[in-house]
C-alpha cells in the first residue's frame, strides 16, 4: 500500500511536474481520501498514505503554481467500486447515504478543478467549512517554530 500510494504516486507526480515545468503548463490531479482529514477513523497505514497525497499536492501547488502547473487533490468519501468486493467488505454495512456512485465522484473532480480548487471534496456541500479549516491551519503557522518552548511546556518556576 505504501509503495503504490506513496512511492509510485510520488515518482509519477515528480516526473509529470518536471515535464510540465519545462513547458510551463500542465495539470496534475491526485486522488487522496477524506480519511486524510480524520486519521482516527480508518486503518492507520491507509490514512497515512492519503495524508501524504494531500500534503504533497498542496505543497506542490504552492511550489509549482508560479510555473504554470495546476495541482488538485480529490478527497472522496466512500465510493461504490469493486474495491469492497476485492477487500471482502460487505458494502451493505455502510449507510447508503454515505456511499457515492463512482461516476458522480468522477464528475465532481473536474468541476472542482474548473473552480480553481486545490482540494476538492465531492461530498462537502458547504465549501466554507473547508475554507475555515484552511484558515485555521494557516493561522497556526507563526506559532509552530519559535526560539523557546511555549510557557505551558516549561517547568514551573522556569523563566526565559
C-alpha positions in Angstrom: 0.0 0.0 0.0 2.8 2.4 0.9 4.7 1.6 -2.2 1.7 2.2 -4.5 0.1 5.2 -2.8 3.3 7.0 -1.8 6.4 5.8 -3.7 4.7 5.3 -7.1 2.4 8.3 -6.8 5.4 10.5 -5.8 7.5 9.2 -8.7 4.8 9.8 -11.3 3.9 13.2 -9.9 7.5 14.3 -9.8 8.1 13.1 -13.4 5.0 14.9 -14.7 5.7 18.0 -12.7 9.3 18.2 -14.1 8.0 17.8 -17.7 5.2 20.4 -17.1 7.6 22.8 -15.5 9.8 22.7 -18.6 6.7 23.6 -20.7 5.4 26.0 -18.1 2.0 24.4 -18.4 0.2 21.4 -17.1 -2.1 19.9 -14.5 -1.8 17.0 -12.1 -4.9 15.5 -10.3 -4.1 13.2 -7.4 -6.7 11.1 -5.6 -6.5 11.1 -1.9 -9.4 10.4 0.5 -11.4 12.2 3.2 -9.7 9.9 5.7 -6.6 12.1 5.3 -8.6 14.6 7.4 -9.8 12.2 10.1 -7.0 9.8 10.8 -8.6 8.2 13.8 -11.4 6.8 11.7 -9.7 4.3 9.5 -6.7 2.0 9.0 -3.5 3.8 10.0 -1.4 2.9 7.0 -4.2 3.8 4.5 -4.8 7.1 6.3 -1.1 8.0 6.3 -0.8 7.3 2.6 -3.8 9.5 1.8 -2.4 12.3 4.1 0.8 12.1 2.1 -1.1 12.5 -1.2 -2.9 15.6 0.2 0.2 17.2 1.7 2.3 16.5 -1.4 -0.4 18.0 -3.7 -0.9 21.1 -1.5 2.9 21.7 -1.2 3.4 21.2 -5.0 0.6 23.6 -5.7 2.3 26.3 -3.8 5.7 25.4 -5.3 4.7 24.9 -9.0 1.7 27.3 -9.4 4.0 30.1 -10.3 5.4 27.9 -13.1 2.1 27.3 -14.8 1.3 24.0 -13.2 -2.1 23.4 -11.5 -2.5 20.8 -8.8 -5.6 19.2 -7.4 -6.2 16.6 -4.7 -9.6 14.9 -4.8 -10.8 13.6 -1.5 -13.7 11.2 -2.0 -15.5 9.6 0.8 -16.9 6.1 0.4 -17.3 5.4 -3.3 -19.1 2.5 -4.8 -16.4 0.5 -6.6 -15.2 -3.1 -6.8 -12.6 -2.5 -4.1 -15.1 -3.5 -1.5 -15.6 -6.9 -3.1 -11.9 -7.4 -3.5 -11.3 -6.5 0.1 -14.0 -8.8 1.3 -16.0 -5.9 2.8 -19.8 -6.2 2.9 -20.8 -2.9 1.4 -24.3 -3.1 3.0 -22.7 -2.3 6.4 -22.0 1.2 5.1 -25.0 3.5 5.3 -26.4 4.2 1.8 -26.3 8.0 2.4 -22.5 7.7 2.8 -21.9 5.8 -0.4 -21.4 7.9 -3.6 -21.5 6.4 -7.0 -18.2 6.4 -8.8 -19.5 8.3 -11.8 -20.8 11.2 -9.6 -17.5 11.3 -7.7 -15.5 11.4 -11.0 -17.8 14.1 -12.4 -17.2 16.3 -9.3 -13.4 16.3 -9.7 -13.2 18.3 -13.0 -15.9 20.6 -11.7 -13.7 21.4 -8.6 -10.7 21.8 -10.9 -12.5 24.3 -13.1 -13.4 26.2 -10.0 -9.7 26.5 -9.2 -9.8 24.2 -6.1 -6.5 22.7 -5.0 -8.6 20.4 -2.8 -11.9 19.0 -4.0 -14.1 17.1 -1.5 -17.0 15.9 -3.7 -19.5 15.3 -0.9 -18.8 18.6 1.0 -21.8 20.8 0.4 -20.6 23.8 2.4 -17.2 24.9 0.9 -16.9 27.4 3.7 -16.1 24.5 6.1 -13.0 23.7 4.1 -12.1 27.4 3.9 -12.4 27.7 7.8 -10.2 24.6 8.1 -7.5 26.1 5.8 -7.6 29.5 7.6 -7.1 27.7 11.0 -4.2 25.7 9.5 -2.6 28.9 8.2 -3.2 30.7 11.4 -1.0 28.1 13.2 2.0 28.9 11.0 3.5 31.7 13.0 3.3 29.7 16.2 4.9 26.4 15.0 8.6 27.2 15.2 9.8 29.6 17.8 13.0 30.1 19.8 11.6 28.8 23.1 9.1 26.1 24.2 5.6 27.5 24.9 5.1 28.6 28.5 2.7 25.6 29.0 5.7 23.2 28.5 8.2 24.9 30.7 8.9 23.6 34.2 7.2 25.6 36.9 9.4 28.5 38.1 11.5 28.4 34.9 11.6 31.7 33.0 13.1 32.6 29.7 
